[in-house]
């Protein structure tokens, strides 16, 4: 029988029982007995959390760690809240850990910044704009799948697919009240977006009093036993690219936008986004937040 230490966190929150739940399995130093891909998928299904990460020694000694990310059903090349939570786990458990480091994700080497202020926060540099699809989406059918009137979708803003690593349909909603009225049980996104670049939908509205605050919700037809995600860093990165095209003043000069997600489902998240140059001087989303440790234990396998 082998033992694997694990830790759970709530990510994009500074209090327990908010944000996105995450399990982190630390496999460093287990090269001879490292879990197989099949076993990692079984472990992720056993945790029954949105995502589980597995930490390994890096392939490149200049990097801090290699991280693999699993949902209950599949492996992902990258994801926001698992990367943020895992980064904060590493920073809190490695003695004299640097505040800037590289993680090896499926999508490639990913730069991480740590900010230590009132609350320790991690920020990930996501991918340059890619998979920008200005394809037509049936507004009437989409609104019906979200359980809202067609007029709730802003007419003066486009519906488009953007990606900073994972692809999302970005949908502007006219008010926070209408955003909160979306009813997950009425969603049939997969049917409406059949043959589209993605069936992940990220809806957002602008705060009534602060244009630098956005309220969001994320719906995905293929999350097992779930229709909504409380905190989606990869979607926040896609939204940053959307804003760069249609509301560039919000992110000009490295300005930060605060995203509030998960409030409608009782798991509030706060995500910060900005657009900054990466090492190649290409503008990319910088997405981050904090995390709260919840539990730790040992897997007996």
PERAPE-V317399 format. One record per residue. N is the residue number from 0. RES is the residue in three letters. OMEGA is omega in whole degrees, 0 to 359 (none if undefined). NEAR is the number of other C-alpha atoms within 12 Angstrom. Layout:
N/RES/OMEGA/NEAR ; N/RES/OMEGA/NEAR
This chain:
0/UNK/178/8 ; 1/UNK/181/14 ; 2/UNK/177/17 ; 3/UNK/178/27 ; 4/UNK/177/23 ; 5/UNK/180/30 ; 6/UNK/174/33 ; 7/UNK/183/36 ; 8/UNK/163/40 ; 9/UNK/190/41 ; 10/UNK/185/50 ; 11/UNK/177/49 ; 12/UNK/175/39 ; 13/UNK/179/27 ; 14/UNK/180/22 ; 15/UNK/174/23 ; 16/UNK/171/27 ; 17/UNK/175/32 ; 18/UNK/183/43 ; 19/UNK/178/49 ; 20/UNK/181/42 ; 21/UNK/169/47 ; 22/UNK/178/47 ; 23/UNK/178/48 ; 24/UNK/186/40 ; 25/UNK/183/36 ; 26/UNK/180/31 ; 27/UNK/179/26 ; 28/UNK/183/16 ; 29/UNK/187/19 ; 30/UNK/183/15 ; 31/UNK/184/11 ; 32/UNK/181/16 ; 33/UNK/181/23 ; 34/UNK/177/28 ; 35/UNK/176/16 ; 36/UNK/180/17 ; 37/UNK/180/16 ; 38/UNK/178/20 ; 39/UNK/179/35 ; 40/UNK/178/27 ; 41/UNK/179/21 ; 42/UNK/179/33 ; 43/UNK/178/32 ; 44/UNK/179/24 ; 45/UNK/177/19 ; 46/UNK/179/26 ; 47/UNK/174/23 ; 48/UNK/181/31 ; 49/UNK/177/43 ; 50/UNK/173/45 ; 51/UNK/177/44 ; 52/UNK/178/51 ; 53/UNK/184/48 ; 54/UNK/178/40 ; 55/UNK/171/33 ; 56/UNK/183/24 ; 57/UNK/172/25 ; 58/UNK/179/20 ; 59/UNK/185/15 ; 60/UNK/177/14 ; 61/UNK/182/16 ; 62/UNK/184/24 ; 63/UNK/184/31 ; 64/UNK/171/36 ; 65/UNK/184/35 ; 66/UNK/174/43 ; 67/UNK/189/40 ; 68/UNK/180/41 ; 69/UNK/163/40 ; 70/UNK/177/36 ; 71/UNK/186/30 ; 72/UNK/187/25 ; 73/UNK/174/26 ; 74/UNK/179/29 ; 75/UNK/177/28 ; 76/UNK/175/29 ; 77/UNK/173/41 ; 78/UNK/188/45 ; 79/UNK/187/51 ; 80/UNK/174/50 ; 81/UNK/180/50 ; 82/UNK/179/57 ; 83/UNK/180/53 ; 84/UNK/180/51 ; 85/UNK/178/55 ; 86/UNK/179/48 ; 87/UNK/175/44 ; 88/UNK/180/40 ; 89/UNK/182/37 ; 90/UNK/182/30 ; 91/UNK/185/23 ; 92/UNK/179/14 ; 93/UNK/180/17 ; 94/UNK/180/10 ; 95/UNK/179/10 ; 96/UNK/178/21 ; 97/UNK/179/22 ; 98/UNK/172/25 ; 99/UNK/180/26 ; 100/UNK/181/28 ; 101/UNK/171/32 ; 102/UNK/176/40 ; 103/UNK/177/33 ; 104/UNK/178/39 ; 105/UNK/181/22 ; 106/UNK/180/25 ; 107/UNK/178/23 ; 108/UNK/186/29 ; 109/UNK/182/39 ; 110/UNK/180/35 ; 111/UNK/171/39 ; 112/UNK/172/29 ; 113/UNK/175/33 ; 114/UNK/178/22 ; 115/UNK/176/18 ; 116/UNK/176/10 ; 117/UNK/180/8 ; 118/UNK/179/17 ; 119/UNK/181/27 ; 120/UNK/174/37 ; 121/UNK/178/43 ; 122/UNK/178/44 ; 123/UNK/175/51 ; 124/UNK/184/46 ; 125/UNK/189/49 ; 126/UNK/173/42 ; 127/UNK/183/32 ; 128/UNK/180/28 ; 129/UNK/177/24 ; 130/UNK/176/24 ; 131/UNK/186/26 ; 132/UNK/177/24 ; 133/UNK/182/19 ; 134/UNK/183/20 ; 135/UNK/174/18 ; 136/UNK/181/28 ; 137/UNK/183/22 ; 138/UNK/182/29 ; 139/UNK/181/19 ; 140/UNK/179/23 ; 141/UNK/179/35 ; 142/UNK/179/34 ; 143/UNK/180/25 ; 144/UNK/178/30 ; 145/UNK/178/40 ; 146/UNK/180/25 ; 147/UNK/176/28 ; 148/UNK/179/22 ; 149/UNK/182/23 ; 150/UNK/178/19 ; 151/UNK/177/31 ; 152/UNK/185/34 ; 153/UNK/183/24 ; 154/UNK/185/15 ; 155/UNK/179/14 ; 156/UNK/184/22 ; 157/UNK/168/27 ; 158/UNK/183/32 ; 159/UNK/179/36 ; 160/UNK/177/36 ; 161/UNK/179/40 ; 162/UNK/167/37 ; 163/UNK/183/38 ; 164/UNK/171/36 ; 165/UNK/186/36 ; 166/UNK/179/37 ; 167/UNK/168/41 ; 168/UNK/181/43 ; 169/UNK/186/43 ; 170/UNK/177/42 ; 171/UNK/180/37 ; 172/UNK/190/37 ; 173/UNK/181/29 ; 174/UNK/177/25 ; 175/UNK/179/28 ; 176/UNK/179/20 ; 177/UNK/176/29 ; 178/UNK/181/37 ; 179/UNK/182/29 ; 180/UNK/177/24 ; 181/UNK/186/35 ; 182/UNK/184/24 ; 183/UNK/183/28 ; 184/UNK/181/18 ; 185/UNK/189/19 ; 186/UNK/172/30 ; 187/UNK/186/26 ; 188/UNK/183/36 ; 189/UNK/180/24 ; 190/UNK/183/21 ; 191/UNK/185/27 ; 192/UNK/178/29 ; 193/UNK/181/17 ; 194/UNK/174/12 ; 195/UNK/180/25 ; 196/UNK/182/25 ; 197/UNK/171/32 ; 198/UNK/175/31 ; 199/UNK/183/39 ; 200/UNK/179/48 ; 201/UNK/181/48 ; 202/UNK/181/50 ; 203/UNK/172/43 ; 204/UNK/181/35 ; 205/UNK/178/30 ; 206/UNK/183/22 ; 207/UNK/187/14 ; 208/UNK/184/12 ; 209/UNK/183/14 ; 210/UNK/178/19 ; 211/UNK/176/27 ; 212/UNK/178/26 ; 213/UNK/175/37 ; 214/UNK/187/43 ; 215/UNK/169/46 ; 216/UNK/180/48 ; 217/UNK/180/46 ; 218/UNK/185/42 ; 219/UNK/185/35 ; 220/UNK/183/28 ; 221/UNK/171/24 ; 222/UNK/185/24 ; 223/UNK/178/19 ; 224/UNK/180/18 ; 225/UNK/175/21 ; 226/UNK/183/29 ; 227/UNK/180/37 ; 228/UNK/185/43 ; 229/UNK/181/43 ; 230/UNK/191/51 ; 231/UNK/182/51 ; 232/UNK/179/53 ; 233/UNK/176/43 ; 234/UNK/177/49 ; 235/UNK/176/57 ; 236/UNK/177/48 ; 237/UNK/178/48 ; 238/UNK/177/57 ; 239/UNK/177/50 ; 240/UNK/177/43 ; 241/UNK/180/43 ; 242/UNK/180/35 ; 243/UNK/180/29 ; 244/UNK/190/22 ; 245/UNK/176/20 ; 246/UNK/189/21 ; 247/UNK/181/21 ; 248/UNK/181/19 ; 249/UNK/183/28 ; 250/UNK/180/31 ; 251/UNK/175/21 ; 252/UNK/177/15 ; 253/UNK/175/21 ; 254/UNK/181/23 ; 255/UNK/174/27 ; 256/UNK/177/38 ; 257/UNK/178/34 ; 258/UNK/176/44 ; 259/UNK/185/41 ; 260/UNK/174/42 ; 261/UNK/182/35 ; 262/UNK/182/29 ; 263/UNK/181/28 ; 264/UNK/175/28 ; 265/UNK/177/19 ; 266/UNK/186/27 ; 267/UNK/176/31 ; 268/UNK/172/42 ; 269/UNK/184/39 ; 270/UNK/177/47 ; 271/UNK/178/44 ; 272/UNK/171/43 ; 273/UNK/174/38 ; 274/UNK/184/42 ; 275/UNK/177/30 ; 276/UNK/175/19 ; 277/UNK/184/20 ; 278/UNK/177/16 ; 279/UNK/181/10 ; 280/UNK/174/10 ; 281/UNK/182/16 ; 282/UNK/181/27 ; 283/UNK/176/36 ; 284/UNK/171/46 ; 285/UNK/190/44 ; 286/UNK/182/47 ; 287/UNK/180/49 ; 288/UNK/183/47 ; 289/UNK/178/45 ; 290/UNK/180/42 ; 291/UNK/178/34 ; 292/UNK/184/30 ; 293/UNK/186/26 ; 294/UNK/172/19 ; 295/UNK/182/18 ; 296/UNK/183/16 ; 297/UNK/172/19 ; 298/UNK/178/24 ; 299/UNK/189/11 ; 300/UNK/none/15
